[in-house]
């Protein structure tokens, strides 16, 4: 058995797809999209941070 330095989650490339929308003037615009895995986000600053306003 051999060890690798790359975690398994980094071995897979993000899933890509193209989203196409049509404007009111019938112009088609395509966007290349990349799936970003879920995570967490806490908005705000620490209670003791200098200059913080509540």
N, C-alpha and C positions, 0 to 999 in steps of 0.2 A: 504494500500500500504506500502511496506517496502523498505528500501534503502539498497543497498549493497556497499561495499567499493571497489569492483573490477569493473573497466571500462568494458563496453560491448566488446570492442576489445580484451581484455585479456581473455574473457570467451572461445573464439574459439581457438583451437589448430592450429598451422600452417599446411598447406596442405603438405603432404609428398608423394613422389613417388620414384620409383627406375629407374635409367637410366642404361642401359646395352650397352656396346660397345664391339666390336670385334676387336682385334689387327690384325696386318698383319700375325701373326703366328696362327690365328684362336683361340686365347685365349679370353674367355669372361670375362670381368671385369664389376662388378656392383657397382654403386654409389647410396647411399641413399641420396636423395635430399630433401631439405626443402625450401618451397617458402618463400622469404623474401619480405615484402611489400616495395613499392617504397618510396623514400624519396628525400633528396637533399644533395648535397655535394659541398663545395666550396674549391677548392685546393689552397694552398698557406698560407701565414702568413699575419697578419696585416701590413700595410705599415709602421707603427711606431715601429715595433718590433726590439729590439736590435739584431744585428748580421744578419739582413735580407740582402740578396743580390738580386739585380734585374737582 
